[in-house]
Amino acid sequence: MGLLAAGMKALLARQAAAAAGPLPLTYSRASTGQSVGLTNAWPGTSEFTRETKTPGASVSTAERDYLVPVASLVLGGSRTLPQKGDQVTDPNVLDPQTGLPMVFELMTSNGEPVWRFSDQQRTLYRCHTKRVT
């Protein structure tokens, strides 16, 4: 299949998926082999800025976050806190080379914790991730 045809096929698949609505994310913890499908979580972004050694210069990075309702993060029958190394598989974001869902891992960035609460009521986790596949 030619490159243009493959690109058009991927575009049509993305448009069909968007019309059907977002697919559930899968949140998994490799250390226990447990996972949960999340139908009510969604992506977000965080921008981090750090100063450099050069006066007046800084480096900004934007990363993909996932907002996960506290009540939905249940592994092994119990509510749990997000942990470093947990992964989110997002079937709504496909790798352009393979067509497979991208996987994002919870990681620290610029000295920030892996997660924080995203609202004053503490009903949402904001999980900071980086793409691993």
C-alpha positions in Angstrom: 0.0 0.0 0.0 1.4 3.4 -0.9 2.3 6.0 1.7 -0.6 8.3 0.7 -3.1 5.5 0.8 -1.9 4.4 4.2 -2.2 7.9 5.5 -5.7 8.3 4.1 -6.7 5.0 5.7 -5.4 6.1 9.1 -7.2 9.5 8.7 -10.5 7.8 7.9 -10.1 5.4 10.9 -9.4 8.5 13.2 -12.5 10.3 11.8 -14.7 7.2 12.3 -13.5 6.8 15.9 -14.1 10.5 16.6 -17.6 10.3 15.3 -18.3 7.3 17.5 -17.0 9.1 20.6 -14.0 8.4 22.7 -13.0 4.8 23.5 -12.3 3.8 27.1 -8.8 4.1 28.4 -7.0 1.2 30.1 -5.2 2.0 33.3 -2.8 -0.7 34.3 -0.2 -1.5 37.0 2.5 -3.8 35.8 3.7 -4.7 39.3 0.4 -6.4 40.1 -0.9 -7.2 36.6 -4.2 -5.4 37.3 -6.0 -3.1 35.0 -9.2 -1.2 34.8 -11.1 0.3 31.8 -11.9 4.0 32.3 -14.8 5.4 30.4 -14.9 8.7 32.3 -11.2 9.8 32.2 -9.8 12.2 29.7 -6.5 13.7 28.5 -5.1 17.1 29.4 -1.8 18.8 29.4 0.6 20.4 31.9 3.3 22.9 31.0 6.4 22.9 33.1 9.0 25.7 33.0 12.5 25.5 34.5 15.2 28.1 34.6 18.5 27.4 32.9 22.0 28.5 33.8 21.8 31.1 31.1 20.4 34.4 32.6 16.9 35.1 31.3 16.5 31.7 29.6 14.1 28.9 30.5 13.0 25.6 29.1 9.3 24.8 28.8 7.9 21.4 28.2 4.3 20.3 27.7 3.3 16.8 28.6 0.2 14.7 28.3 -1.8 14.3 31.5 -4.8 12.1 32.2 -7.6 13.3 34.5 -9.0 10.3 36.3 -11.9 10.4 38.7 -10.8 9.1 42.2 -13.8 6.8 42.4 -12.9 5.1 39.1 -9.4 4.1 39.9 -10.1 0.7 41.4 -7.6 -2.1 41.0 -8.1 -5.5 42.6 -11.4 -4.4 44.1 -9.9 -1.5 46.1 -9.5 2.2 45.4 -5.9 3.0 44.8 -3.6 6.0 44.3 -1.7 6.5 41.0 1.9 5.2 41.2 5.0 5.8 39.2 5.3 3.2 36.5 1.5 2.8 36.0 0.4 3.0 32.4 -2.5 4.4 30.4 -3.3 2.8 27.1 -5.2 5.3 25.0 -7.0 3.8 21.9 -8.0 7.3 20.9 -4.4 8.2 20.1 -2.9 5.8 17.5 0.8 5.5 16.6 1.0 6.7 13.0 3.6 4.0 12.1 1.9 0.9 13.6 -1.8 2.0 14.0 -1.7 0.7 17.6 -2.9 2.6 20.6 -0.3 4.7 22.3 0.9 3.8 25.8 1.7 6.6 28.3 3.6 5.9 31.6 3.2 7.8 34.8 6.5 9.6 35.4 7.9 12.5 37.3 8.9 15.6 35.4 10.9 18.6 36.5 10.6 17.7 40.1 6.8 17.4 40.0 5.1 14.4 41.6 3.6 11.7 39.4 0.1 12.9 40.2 -1.8 15.6 42.1 -5.4 16.3 42.8 -6.9 18.4 40.0 -9.7 20.0 41.9 -10.4 21.4 45.4 -12.8 18.7 46.2 -10.1 16.1 45.5 -12.3 14.1 43.2 -9.9 14.0 40.2 -6.3 12.8 39.9 -4.1 14.6 37.4 -1.6 11.9 36.3 1.5 13.2 34.6 2.7 10.8 31.8 5.1 10.4 29.0 4.7 8.3 25.9 6.5 5.0 26.1 5.2 3.2 22.9 
